[in-house]
């Protein structure tokens, strides 16, 4: 019924059929199907939908991860909606972690949404701005220096916020 000019059992033919750009009103996106495993890094200037497995780093505009998918490597994107398993660091400006997600690794973000029930084993930190300064991090308290007349006084002193 369907004809295929490439070899039917060729891994290249399978990957080509499963990883293909598709049109939508907002542009294009690529899909990695549930029966596909990719070993190596993926770089995409478009949106990426992963339902299969990726053993390597992913860099794309936007990532949508299916519930049964698995990523072993670093993820870098402008936005990501994660609902599968991730083992590696994540650096995303706008991150949504759904309740079915299982993440093991450190997470850097600008905005973060986590559904109740999601599993994350790692540290969360805001993304750093391009100048190397932390982006809108809360001020840390610091101890007021003692004046000469307070040196002998052992009363506890309050903390003030850095300005």
SEVOLO-611490 format. One record per residue (C-alpha): x, y, z; residue number from 1. Coordinates in nm, 2 decimals. Each point is the difference from the previous one (the first is absolute). Example, Ala and Ser with C-alpha at 12.3 -4.5 7.8 and 13.67 -1.06 7.14 Angstrom:
BEGIN
PT      xx      yy      zz  num
PT    1.23   -0.45    0.78    1
PT    0.14    0.34   -0.07    2
//
This chain:
BEGIN
PT      xx      yy      zz  num
PT    0.00    0.00    0.00    1
PT    0.28    0.24    0.09    2
PT    0.33    0.01   -0.19    3
PT    0.33    0.09    0.14    4
PT    0.30    0.06   -0.23    5
PT    0.26   -0.04    0.28    6
PT    0.08   -0.32    0.17    7
PT   -0.29   -0.09    0.23    8
PT    0.22   -0.12    0.29    9
PT    0.25    0.28   -0.03   10
PT    0.05    0.20    0.32   11
PT    0.04    0.31   -0.21   12
PT   -0.34   -0.06   -0.17   13
PT   -0.17   -0.04    0.34   14
PT    0.16    0.31    0.15   15
PT   -0.08    0.20   -0.30   16
PT   -0.36   -0.11    0.02   17
PT   -0.03    0.07    0.37   18
PT    0.20    0.33    0.02   19
PT   -0.15    0.23   -0.25   20
PT   -0.10    0.36   -0.01   21
PT   -0.38    0.06    0.01   22
PT   -0.18    0.32   -0.08   23
PT   -0.22    0.18    0.24   24
PT   -0.14    0.35    0.00   25
PT    0.28    0.13    0.23   26
PT    0.29   -0.15   -0.21   27
PT    0.16   -0.35    0.00   28
PT    0.08   -0.26    0.26   29
PT    0.18   -0.34    0.00   30
PT   -0.13   -0.32    0.15   31
PT    0.20   -0.28    0.15   32
PT   -0.24   -0.30    0.01   33
PT   -0.04   -0.24    0.29   34
PT    0.18   -0.28   -0.17   35
PT    0.31    0.21   -0.08   36
PT    0.33    0.02    0.20   37
PT    0.25    0.26   -0.10   38
PT    0.36   -0.02    0.12   39
PT    0.17    0.33   -0.05   40
PT   -0.07    0.37    0.04   41
PT   -0.30    0.17   -0.15   42
PT    0.00    0.37   -0.11   43
PT   -0.32    0.14   -0.14   44
PT   -0.09    0.36   -0.08   45
PT   -0.37   -0.10    0.01   46
PT   -0.22   -0.16    0.27   47
PT    0.06   -0.36    0.09   48
PT   -0.24   -0.27    0.13   49
PT    0.16   -0.31    0.15   50
PT   -0.19   -0.31    0.06   51
PT    0.29   -0.24   -0.04   52
PT    0.35   -0.02    0.17   53
PT    0.29    0.24   -0.05   54
PT    0.34   -0.09    0.14   55
PT    0.18    0.33   -0.06   56
PT   -0.05    0.38    0.05   57
PT   -0.30    0.19   -0.14   58
PT    0.01    0.36   -0.11   59
PT   -0.32    0.14   -0.16   60
PT   -0.24    0.29    0.00   61
PT   -0.27   -0.18    0.19   62
PT   -0.02   -0.36    0.14   63
PT   -0.31   -0.20    0.07   64
PT    0.08   -0.34    0.16   65
PT   -0.25   -0.28    0.01   66
PT   -0.08   -0.20    0.31   67
PT    0.17   -0.32   -0.12   68
PT    0.31    0.17   -0.14   69
PT    0.35    0.00    0.15   70
PT    0.29    0.25   -0.04   71
PT    0.35   -0.07    0.13   72
PT    0.19    0.33   -0.05   73
PT   -0.01    0.37    0.03   74
PT   -0.31    0.19   -0.12   75
PT    0.02    0.37   -0.11   76
PT   -0.30    0.18   -0.14   77
PT   -0.20    0.32    0.02   78
PT   -0.30   -0.20    0.13   79
PT   -0.06   -0.36    0.10   80
PT   -0.30   -0.20    0.12   81
PT    0.14   -0.32    0.16   82
PT   -0.21   -0.30    0.09   83
PT    0.24   -0.30   -0.05   84
PT    0.33   -0.10    0.15   85
PT    0.31    0.23   -0.01   86
PT    0.34   -0.09    0.12   87
PT    0.22    0.31   -0.04   88
PT    0.01    0.37    0.04   89
PT   -0.28    0.23   -0.12   90
PT    0.05    0.36   -0.10   91
PT   -0.33    0.15   -0.12   92
PT   -0.15    0.35    0.02   93
PT   -0.36   -0.11    0.04   94
PT   -0.04   -0.34    0.15   95
PT   -0.31   -0.21    0.08   96
PT    0.05   -0.33    0.18   97
PT   -0.31   -0.22   -0.01   98
PT   -0.10   -0.24    0.27   99
PT    0.12   -0.31   -0.20  100
PT    0.35    0.14   -0.04  101
PT    0.30   -0.16    0.17  102
PT    0.31    0.22    0.00  103
PT    0.34   -0.08    0.13  104
PT    0.24    0.30   -0.04  105
PT    0.03    0.37    0.07  106
PT   -0.25    0.24   -0.15  107
PT    0.06    0.37   -0.11  108
PT   -0.30    0.21   -0.10  109
PT   -0.15    0.35   -0.02  110
PT   -0.36   -0.11    0.06  111
PT   -0.10   -0.33    0.15  112
PT   -0.32   -0.19    0.04  113
PT   -0.01   -0.34    0.18  114
PT   -0.31   -0.22    0.02  115
PT   -0.06   -0.18    0.33  116
PT    0.13   -0.35   -0.03  117
PT    0.30    0.07   -0.22  118
PT    0.33   -0.15    0.12  119
PT    0.32    0.21   -0.02  120
PT    0.33   -0.11    0.15  121
PT    0.23    0.30   -0.04  122
PT    0.05    0.37    0.07  123
PT   -0.20    0.29   -0.13  124
PT    0.16    0.33   -0.09  125
PT   -0.10    0.30   -0.20  126
PT    0.18    0.05   -0.33  127
PT    0.28    0.25    0.00  128
PT   -0.03    0.31   -0.22  129
PT    0.25    0.05   -0.28  130
PT    0.21    0.24    0.21  131
PT    0.06   -0.27    0.26  132
PT   -0.23    0.15    0.27  133
PT   -0.27   -0.21    0.15  134
PT   -0.34    0.09   -0.14  135
PT   -0.22    0.15    0.27  136
PT    0.13   -0.22    0.29  137
PT   -0.13    0.09    0.34  138
PT    0.23    0.21    0.22  139
PT    0.20   -0.19    0.26  140
PT    0.00    0.12    0.36  141
PT    0.33    0.13    0.12  142
PT    0.13    0.08    0.35  143
PT    0.03    0.37    0.09  144
PT    0.36    0.09    0.10  145
PT    0.04    0.08    0.36  146
PT    0.10    0.35    0.10  147
PT    0.28    0.06    0.26  148
PT   -0.26    0.06    0.28  149
PT   -0.16   -0.34   -0.07  150
PT    0.31   -0.21    0.02  151
PT   -0.04   -0.10    0.36  152
PT   -0.38   -0.05   -0.02  153
PT   -0.10   -0.37   -0.04  154
PT   -0.36    0.07   -0.08  155
PT   -0.13   -0.15   -0.33  156
PT   -0.02    0.24   -0.29  157
PT   -0.25   -0.01   -0.28  158
PT    0.08   -0.06   -0.36  159
PT   -0.08    0.24   -0.28  160
PT   -0.06   -0.07   -0.37  161
PT    0.27    0.10   -0.25  162
PT   -0.11    0.29   -0.21  163
//
